Amino acid sequence: YQINGYTVTYKMECRGKDDLILTEGKTIYKGNTFDGTSTTKIKTKGQPEMQISNKLSGKYIGPCKK
């Protein structure tokens, strides 16, 4: 992962005997909110490649109640 100001980017790779999972994403923080994207590619031997894309967003709503 890399942090540059209020932007976080990351890449992750997981390898198995017959498969590979690659994930890349980017999140930008602005005050009490954030927006981002994440893409995961799944490659399994003998299967078509799959891709999953996500959009992320959120906001701070206060501390957790005990």
N, C-alpha and C positions, 0 to 999 in steps of 0.2 A: 504494500500500500504506500501511497505518497500523500502528504498533506501540503497544500500550497494555499496559504491564506485561509479562506473559508471553504475550500474545495478539497474533497477527499476522493482519490481515484484508487482503484485496486484491481488486481488480477490474481486469480487462483487457478491452479492446475492440480487435478487429482488423476493419477494413473493406476489402473488395475491391469490384470493379465490381458484381458481382451477389451478394455474400454478406456476412454479418456473423457474427462469432464473439464471444460474450460469456462471460467466465469470472469467477466469484466464488468466493472461498474463505476459510477461517478455520482457523488452526492454533494450538493451545494447547500451550505447553511447560511441563513439570513435571519438575524435576530433570533426569535423564538420558533422559527420554522425551518424546514428543509425540503428539498426536492431532489430526486435522483432517478437514475435508470440502472438496470442490471440486465445483462444478457448471459445466458448459460447455453453452451453447446455440448451435446452429449453424443459421443461417437462410440458405438459398440460394434465389435466385429460381427459381420454378417447382417447388420441391421441398417436401415437408413438413418442418417444423421438427424438429430432432433435439436431444435432451438427453442428456448423459452426466454421471453423478454418481459421485464417488469418495470412499471413506473412506481416510484415511491414518493410519498409526501407525508408530512406530519407537522405537528406543532406542540409546543410545551403547554400543558394544561395545569401544571402545578405539582407540588410534591405528593408522593404517595401517602395515603392515609394509613395510620398504624392501627 
